[in-house]
Amino acid sequence: MAKQIFVNLPVRDLPKAMAFYTAIGAVNNPQFTDDTAACMVISDTIYVMLLTHPRWAGFTKKPIADASHSEVMLALSCDDNAAVDAMLAAVGSQGGKTDVNPKQDLGFMYNRSFEDLDGHVWEAFHMDMSKMQPGG
C-alpha cells in the first residue's frame, strides 16, 4: 500500500479555507467533514485536514503557532509550468498571497510559493529531470 500523508492545518474560517483549497484543485471528502473539520483531497495519497481552532486544541496542548513566522513549507508538484502559474492565479483570486518567496526558474525546476488564508506557506513546482545537468 502506498504511504499517505495527512497535513493537518488550523484555520480561522473553515468555509473560506475550504473554498480556497477547492480553488487550487482539492476536492472535499464529506465523510470526514463537519462544522469543525474538513478533509480536502489533493491526490490519492495527499490530504489536507482543515481544523477549526477549537478542534485543533483537541489534538495538542501546544498553542497554535503564529504562521507569520517560518514554520514549515509544504511543496506540491504540478504537471508543468503553466499549472504552477494557474495554481498561483487561483491563490490570488481567493485572497491568498502569491510569490511570498522569490519565483525560481532553474531550467529543470520551476517553482512559486504562496500563503493560504491562514499564512501557511506552500510551494507549487514543476520538475523536469530530463533538463537537469549531470552532477546536479
DRENMARLO-731334 format. One line per field, with one value per residue: x, y, z of N, C-alpha, C in turn; residue number from 1; residue in three letters. Coordinates in Angstrom, 3 decimals, always signed. Example, Ala and Ser with C-alpha at 12.3 -4.5 7.8 and 13.67 -1.06 7.14 Angstrom:
<nodes>
n_c1	+13.190	+12.850 .
n_c2	-5.690	-2.250 .
n_c3	+7.800	+7.080 .
ca_c1	+12.300	+13.670 .
ca_c2	-4.500	-1.060 .
ca_c3	+7.800	+7.140 .
c_c1	+13.200	+12.900 .
c_c2	-3.300	+0.030 .
c_c3	+7.800	+7.870 .
i	1	2 .
aa	ALA	SER .
</nodes>
This chain:
<nodes>
n_c1	+0.833	+0.542	+2.148	+0.471	-0.146	-1.345	-1.915	-2.341	-3.973	-4.485	-7.258	-8.814	-11.302	-13.384	-15.233	-14.253	-11.590	-12.014	-13.120	-10.923	-8.975	-10.383	-10.394	-7.726	-7.566	-8.156	-10.399	-13.317	-13.828	-16.649	-17.126	-15.352	-15.823	-17.163	-18.739	-16.480	-14.188	-12.540	-11.887	-9.703	-9.002	-6.118	-4.706	-4.594	-3.009	-2.481	-3.723	-5.387	-6.177	-8.361	-8.741	-10.782	-9.892	-10.792	-11.183	-8.611	-7.316	-8.083	-6.320	-3.761	-1.884	-0.253	+0.137	-1.416	+0.682	+2.052	+1.561	+2.810	+5.453	+8.302	+7.631	+7.070	+7.342	+5.264	+5.316	+3.971	+3.770	+3.372	+1.919	+3.135	+4.850	+2.876	+0.732	+1.651	+1.637	-1.118	-2.167	-1.150	-2.494	-5.106	-4.784	-4.291	-6.762	-8.420	-7.769	-5.361	-1.782	+0.502	+3.639	+5.368	+7.916	+10.881	+10.247	+11.376	+13.246	+14.943	+15.549	+15.468	+13.726	+10.864	+9.439	+7.039	+5.873	+3.345	+1.028	-1.603	-4.942	-4.560	-1.928	-0.181	+2.581	+3.062	+4.486	+4.367	+5.435	+7.190	+9.044	+11.395	+13.201	+14.653	+15.888	+17.818	+21.146	+24.006	+25.365	+24.007 .
n_c2	-1.180	+2.198	+4.876	+7.413	+10.915	+13.088	+16.303	+18.375	+21.337	+24.267	+26.452	+29.682	+30.338	+28.091	+27.568	+29.485	+28.639	+26.091	+26.817	+28.122	+26.006	+24.334	+25.932	+25.757	+23.218	+21.045	+18.507	+18.166	+15.715	+14.519	+12.585	+12.941	+15.443	+18.126	+20.658	+21.471	+20.536	+19.718	+17.509	+17.755	+16.609	+16.179	+14.414	+10.863	+10.112	+12.301	+14.454	+17.250	+18.255	+20.457	+22.255	+23.722	+26.202	+25.500	+22.710	+21.912	+22.288	+20.058	+18.114	+18.712	+20.128	+22.227	+25.683	+27.278	+27.908	+31.007	+31.696	+33.639	+33.565	+31.657	+28.320	+25.857	+24.644	+23.549	+21.516	+21.126	+19.144	+19.950	+19.481	+20.904	+24.003	+25.868	+24.933	+25.452	+28.273	+28.643	+27.641	+29.540	+31.789	+31.109	+31.068	+33.813	+34.868	+33.971	+35.267	+34.591	+34.968	+35.578	+34.475	+34.673	+34.025	+34.396	+33.800	+30.959	+29.804	+27.319	+26.059	+23.112	+22.991	+24.691	+26.983	+28.446	+30.245	+30.437	+31.842	+30.481	+31.347	+31.457	+31.911	+29.772	+28.406	+27.406	+25.692	+25.607	+23.537	+22.505	+19.896	+18.888	+16.347	+15.553	+17.788	+18.346	+18.938	+16.734	+15.699	+17.522 .
n_c3	+0.000	-0.825	+0.868	+2.708	+3.185	+5.608	+6.005	+8.610	+9.365	+11.252	+11.018	+10.704	+9.573	+8.517	+6.248	+4.342	+4.095	+3.011	+0.510	-0.577	-0.817	-2.527	-4.814	-5.597	-6.511	-4.809	-3.548	-1.663	+0.860	+2.016	+3.967	+6.035	+7.030	+8.843	+10.866	+12.164	+10.993	+7.891	+5.264	+2.706	-0.406	-2.170	-3.769	-4.492	-2.413	-0.824	+1.587	+2.983	+6.098	+7.366	+10.224	+12.671	+15.122	+17.807	+17.403	+16.674	+19.098	+20.464	+19.713	+20.509	+23.202	+22.819	+21.929	+19.087	+16.424	+15.325	+12.145	+10.696	+11.090	+10.034	+9.715	+8.448	+5.106	+2.647	-0.171	-3.406	-6.255	-9.720	-13.009	-15.104	-15.997	-16.611	-15.113	-12.558	-12.620	-13.025	-10.623	-8.837	-9.761	-9.055	-6.289	-5.760	-6.592	-4.628	-2.338	-1.180	-0.619	-3.127	-4.468	-2.171	-1.571	-3.576	-7.035	-8.830	-11.567	-12.627	-14.914	-15.081	-13.009	-11.902	-9.742	-7.521	-4.694	-2.087	+0.325	+2.237	+3.365	+6.086	+6.463	+6.102	+4.445	+1.131	-1.663	-5.113	-7.662	-10.653	-11.966	-14.293	-14.920	-17.138	-18.052	-16.244	-15.399	-15.523	-12.410	-10.805 .
ca_c1	+0.000	+1.291	+2.046	-0.356	+0.173	-2.444	-1.388	-3.357	-3.738	-5.506	-7.793	-9.716	-12.621	-13.430	-15.804	-13.340	-10.439	-12.464	-13.239	-9.555	-8.340	-11.117	-9.943	-6.404	-7.645	-8.517	-11.803	-13.754	-14.345	-17.663	-17.094	-14.507	-16.071	-18.297	-18.589	-15.215	-13.065	-12.806	-10.842	-9.557	-8.193	-5.265	-4.455	-4.904	-2.137	-2.247	-4.942	-5.216	-7.244	-8.548	-9.341	-11.035	-9.004	-11.224	-10.942	-7.162	-6.957	-8.353	-5.240	-2.494	-1.948	+0.597	-0.624	-1.324	+1.816	+1.802	+2.043	+3.564	+6.847	+8.603	+7.443	+7.210	+6.879	+4.730	+5.508	+3.092	+4.208	+2.392	+2.224	+4.005	+4.987	+1.580	-0.091	+2.156	+1.103	-2.573	-2.421	-0.888	-3.595	-6.245	-4.442	-4.530	-8.192	-9.109	-7.301	-4.054	-0.653	+1.322	+5.080	+5.888	+9.359	+11.180	+9.972	+12.616	+13.241	+16.294	+15.633	+14.870	+12.701	+10.195	+8.597	+6.496	+5.336	+2.188	+0.442	-3.048	-5.636	-4.093	-0.495	+0.625	+3.338	+3.087	+5.261	+3.925	+6.623	+7.263	+10.423	+11.633	+14.519	+15.388	+16.634	+18.814	+22.519	+24.684	+26.053	+23.198 .
ca_c2	+0.000	+3.454	+5.725	+8.597	+11.996	+13.942	+17.557	+18.978	+22.767	+25.043	+27.542	+30.595	+30.349	+26.810	+27.667	+30.210	+27.762	+25.055	+27.436	+28.371	+24.763	+23.878	+26.742	+25.329	+21.868	+19.993	+18.085	+17.844	+14.386	+14.793	+11.576	+13.424	+16.877	+18.608	+22.098	+21.739	+19.999	+19.335	+16.750	+18.198	+15.605	+16.723	+13.269	+9.591	+9.910	+13.564	+15.031	+18.367	+18.338	+21.818	+22.127	+24.972	+26.336	+24.636	+21.297	+21.745	+22.213	+18.700	+17.234	+19.063	+21.159	+23.333	+26.762	+27.367	+28.738	+32.188	+31.307	+34.711	+33.166	+30.471	+27.094	+24.738	+24.930	+22.345	+21.613	+20.318	+19.065	+20.272	+18.793	+21.723	+25.380	+26.543	+24.508	+26.225	+29.619	+28.583	+27.495	+30.838	+32.683	+30.732	+31.536	+35.249	+35.166	+33.541	+36.049	+34.152	+35.813	+34.886	+34.756	+35.139	+33.830	+34.672	+32.797	+30.360	+29.012	+26.763	+25.272	+21.797	+23.143	+25.985	+26.986	+29.676	+29.955	+31.232	+31.643	+30.322	+32.392	+31.469	+32.177	+28.568	+28.581	+26.305	+25.891	+24.849	+23.381	+21.500	+19.458	+18.105	+15.759	+15.417	+19.024	+18.517	+18.670	+15.708	+16.186	+18.469 .
ca_c3	+0.000	-0.887	+2.055	+2.551	+4.110	+6.022	+6.531	+9.458	+9.465	+11.952	+10.199	+11.413	+8.941	+7.800	+4.891	+3.452	+3.851	+2.077	-0.814	-1.039	-1.249	-3.702	-5.952	-6.071	-7.056	-3.855	-3.549	-0.310	+1.189	+3.037	+5.032	+7.119	+7.095	+9.628	+11.091	+12.855	+10.231	+6.510	+4.592	+1.329	-1.097	-3.231	-4.649	-3.831	-1.255	-0.110	+2.126	+3.895	+7.092	+7.849	+11.554	+13.376	+16.287	+18.916	+17.057	+16.742	+20.516	+20.923	+19.292	+21.147	+24.235	+22.386	+21.296	+17.633	+16.024	+14.514	+10.823	+10.057	+11.235	+9.246	+10.484	+7.531	+3.750	+2.037	-1.617	-4.252	-7.642	-10.759	-14.263	-15.945	-15.521	-16.744	-13.976	-11.419	-12.753	-12.839	-9.188	-8.200	-10.142	-8.193	-4.940	-5.720	-6.740	-3.409	-1.196	-0.700	-1.013	-4.117	-4.573	-0.878	-1.739	-4.986	-8.069	-9.324	-12.791	-12.714	-16.146	-14.823	-11.979	-11.836	-8.561	-6.951	-3.364	-1.687	+1.645	+2.244	+4.111	+7.473	+6.477	+5.881	+3.209	+0.186	-2.873	-6.283	-8.506	-11.719	-12.170	-15.499	-14.689	-18.401	-18.252	-15.182	-15.826	-14.710	-11.219	-10.057 .
c_c1	+0.885	+1.097	+1.204	+0.130	-1.103	-1.823	-2.526	-3.018	-4.852	-5.951	-8.775	-11.134	-12.722	-14.071	-14.886	-12.118	-10.815	-12.564	-11.863	-8.932	-9.075	-10.624	-8.572	-6.377	-7.989	-10.021	-12.174	-14.238	-15.348	-17.703	-16.330	-14.624	-17.301	-18.086	-17.305	-13.986	-13.502	-11.606	-10.830	-8.557	-7.431	-4.930	-4.835	-4.089	-1.898	-3.580	-4.576	-6.432	-7.278	-9.319	-9.573	-10.129	-9.482	-10.982	-9.449	-6.737	-7.233	-7.252	-3.919	-2.725	-1.069	-0.268	-0.452	-0.209	+1.341	+2.407	+2.751	+5.065	+7.071	+8.482	+7.695	+6.772	+6.473	+4.808	+4.609	+3.617	+3.043	+2.849	+3.175	+4.045	+3.661	+0.658	+0.352	+1.546	-0.409	-2.923	-2.225	-1.957	-4.822	-6.009	-4.761	-5.998	-8.989	-8.615	-6.004	-2.973	+0.247	+2.770	+5.650	+7.388	+9.650	+10.842	+11.311	+12.367	+14.674	+16.495	+14.965	+13.757	+12.199	+9.322	+8.201	+5.876	+4.167	+1.822	-1.046	-3.657	-5.170	-2.587	+0.388	+1.283	+3.378	+3.983	+4.649	+5.132	+6.406	+8.739	+10.492	+13.069	+15.313	+16.213	+17.715	+20.187	+23.132	+25.437	+25.298	+23.330 .
c_c2	+1.253	+4.237	+6.939	+9.665	+12.803	+15.167	+18.204	+20.444	+23.438	+26.210	+28.384	+30.525	+29.123	+26.937	+28.413	+29.364	+26.657	+25.616	+27.688	+27.089	+24.141	+24.616	+26.317	+23.847	+20.752	+19.720	+17.694	+16.402	+14.576	+13.771	+12.065	+14.938	+17.147	+20.093	+22.461	+21.299	+19.671	+18.596	+17.172	+17.265	+16.268	+15.639	+12.007	+9.376	+11.169	+14.186	+16.204	+18.392	+19.760	+21.733	+23.500	+25.025	+25.499	+23.144	+20.985	+21.530	+20.833	+17.716	+17.504	+20.133	+22.352	+24.424	+26.718	+28.343	+29.928	+31.924	+32.448	+34.494	+31.907	+29.235	+25.874	+25.226	+23.601	+22.502	+20.634	+20.319	+19.371	+19.629	+19.566	+23.135	+26.128	+26.175	+25.218	+27.621	+29.655	+28.448	+28.831	+31.854	+32.388	+31.201	+33.024	+35.605	+34.817	+34.276	+35.582	+35.106	+35.014	+35.351	+35.350	+34.899	+34.079	+33.487	+32.260	+29.609	+28.550	+25.946	+23.922	+21.876	+24.580	+25.960	+28.394	+29.310	+30.876	+30.947	+31.443	+31.412	+32.510	+31.651	+30.954	+28.680	+27.277	+26.686	+25.017	+24.751	+22.346	+21.179	+18.564	+17.567	+15.598	+16.667	+19.266	+18.114	+17.578	+16.346	+17.256	+19.834 .
c_c3	+0.000	+0.406	+1.717	+3.522	+4.346	+6.673	+7.312	+9.666	+10.276	+11.067	+11.009	+10.876	+8.039	+6.412	+3.910	+3.115	+2.860	+0.663	-1.412	-1.581	-2.435	-4.946	-6.460	-6.438	-6.093	-3.940	-2.126	-0.207	+2.322	+4.174	+6.253	+7.279	+7.955	+9.881	+11.828	+12.068	+8.805	+5.958	+3.123	+0.644	-2.241	-4.247	-3.883	-2.564	-0.422	+0.286	+3.029	+4.805	+7.635	+9.159	+12.168	+14.607	+17.476	+18.636	+17.151	+18.190	+21.101	+20.577	+19.991	+22.202	+23.878	+21.767	+19.779	+17.286	+15.207	+13.140	+10.093	+10.214	+10.412	+10.122	+9.606	+6.152	+3.132	+0.527	-2.352	-5.676	-8.580	-12.064	-15.171	-15.386	-15.579	-15.580	-12.697	-11.459	-12.540	-11.356	-8.477	-8.557	-9.284	-6.764	-4.813	-5.783	-5.483	-2.164	-0.589	-1.188	-1.956	-4.048	-3.289	-0.761	-3.217	-5.893	-8.555	-10.620	-13.012	-13.988	-15.982	-13.784	-11.962	-10.597	-8.138	-5.607	-3.046	-0.234	+1.478	+3.120	+5.552	+7.580	+6.329	+4.508	+2.408	-0.982	-3.964	-7.207	-9.594	-11.917	-13.392	-15.406	-15.986	-18.710	-17.194	-15.703	-14.956	-13.546	-10.464	-10.541 .
i	1	2	3	4	5	6	7	8	9	10	11	12	13	14	15	16	17	18	19	20	21	22	23	24	25	26	27	28	29	30	31	32	33	34	35	36	37	38	39	40	41	42	43	44	45	46	47	48	49	50	51	52	53	54	55	56	57	58	59	60	61	62	63	64	65	66	67	68	69	70	71	72	73	74	75	76	77	78	79	80	81	82	83	84	85	86	87	88	89	90	91	92	93	94	95	96	97	98	99	100	101	102	103	104	105	106	107	108	109	110	111	112	113	114	115	116	117	118	119	120	121	122	123	124	125	126	127	128	129	130	131	132	133	134	135	136 .
aa	MET	ALA	LYS	GLN	ILE	PHE	VAL	ASN	LEU	PRO	VAL	ARG	ASP	LEU	PRO	LYS	ALA	MET	ALA	PHE	TYR	THR	ALA	ILE	GLY	ALA	VAL	ASN	ASN	PRO	GLN	PHE	THR	ASP	ASP	THR	ALA	ALA	CYS	MET	VAL	ILE	SER	ASP	THR	ILE	TYR	VAL	MET	LEU	LEU	THR	HIS	PRO	ARG	TRP	ALA	GLY	PHE	THR	LYS	LYS	PRO	ILE	ALA	ASP	ALA	SER	HIS	SER	GLU	VAL	MET	LEU	ALA	LEU	SER	CYS	ASP	ASP	ASN	ALA	ALA	VAL	ASP	ALA	MET	LEU	ALA	ALA	VAL	GLY	SER	GLN	GLY	GLY	LYS	THR	ASP	VAL	ASN	PRO	LYS	GLN	ASP	LEU	GLY	PHE	MET	TYR	ASN	ARG	SER	PHE	GLU	ASP	LEU	ASP	GLY	HIS	VAL	TRP	GLU	ALA	PHE	HIS	MET	ASP	MET	SER	LYS	MET	GLN	PRO	GLY	GLY .
</nodes>
